[in-house]
């Protein structure tokens, strides 16, 4: 069961996370982007939920640099 996503949040698919350390790596990489208010990664769900305003290409770059695969916005 998925937890409720805040209405102002955007959920992205991120592959390659296997543990809490992976989640923290993705979260910390994305939180460094100007405009991001919060970031929460879930390895089991393969998701990254962010609040705040940031360009999707900046998020993709941060996730890629952290060593994970950014698959884009979830539908």
C-alpha positions as CSV (number, residue, x, y, z in Angstrom):
1,X,0.0,0.0,0.0
2,X,1.4,3.4,-1.0
3,X,1.4,6.3,1.3
4,X,-0.5,9.4,0.4
5,X,1.5,11.7,-1.9
6,X,1.1,15.4,-1.1
7,X,-0.8,17.3,-3.8
8,X,2.2,19.6,-4.5
9,X,4.6,16.6,-4.8
10,X,6.0,15.1,-8.0
11,X,6.8,11.3,-8.2
12,X,9.6,10.0,-10.4
13,X,10.7,6.5,-11.2
14,X,14.3,5.7,-10.2
15,X,15.8,2.3,-10.8
16,X,18.9,0.8,-9.1
17,X,18.1,1.5,-5.5
18,X,18.4,-1.6,-3.3
19,X,18.7,-0.3,0.3
20,X,18.3,2.6,2.7
21,X,21.9,3.8,1.8
22,X,20.8,3.9,-1.9
23,X,17.7,5.9,-0.9
24,X,19.8,8.4,1.1
25,X,22.2,8.8,-1.8
26,X,19.4,9.8,-4.2
27,X,17.7,12.0,-1.6
28,X,20.9,13.9,-0.8
29,X,21.8,14.4,-4.4
30,X,18.3,15.8,-5.2
31,X,18.1,17.9,-2.0
32,X,21.2,19.8,-3.2
33,X,19.3,21.2,-6.2
34,X,18.0,24.8,-5.7
35,X,14.3,24.9,-5.3
36,X,13.8,21.4,-3.9
37,X,12.0,21.5,-0.6
38,X,12.0,17.8,0.2
39,X,12.9,14.5,-1.3
40,X,11.9,11.0,-0.3
41,X,13.2,7.9,-2.1
42,X,11.8,4.4,-1.9
43,X,13.9,1.5,-3.1
44,X,11.1,-1.1,-3.0
45,X,8.7,1.2,-4.9
46,X,11.5,2.5,-7.2
47,X,10.2,6.1,-6.6
48,X,11.5,9.5,-5.7
49,X,8.9,11.9,-4.4
50,X,9.9,15.6,-4.3
51,X,8.3,18.8,-3.3
52,X,9.5,22.1,-4.6
53,X,10.3,23.6,-8.0
54,X,13.2,22.2,-10.0
55,X,13.9,21.5,-13.6
56,X,13.4,17.8,-14.4
57,X,16.7,17.8,-16.3
58,X,18.5,18.9,-13.1
59,X,16.8,16.1,-11.2
60,X,17.8,13.6,-13.9
61,X,21.4,14.8,-13.7
62,X,21.6,14.6,-9.9
63,X,20.1,11.0,-9.9
64,X,22.5,9.9,-12.7
65,X,25.5,11.4,-11.0
66,X,24.5,9.5,-7.8
67,X,24.8,6.3,-9.8
68,X,21.1,5.5,-10.4
69,X,18.8,5.4,-13.4
70,X,16.2,8.2,-13.7
71,X,13.2,6.9,-15.6
72,X,11.0,10.1,-15.5
73,X,7.7,11.1,-14.0
74,X,5.3,8.5,-12.8
75,X,1.8,8.6,-14.3
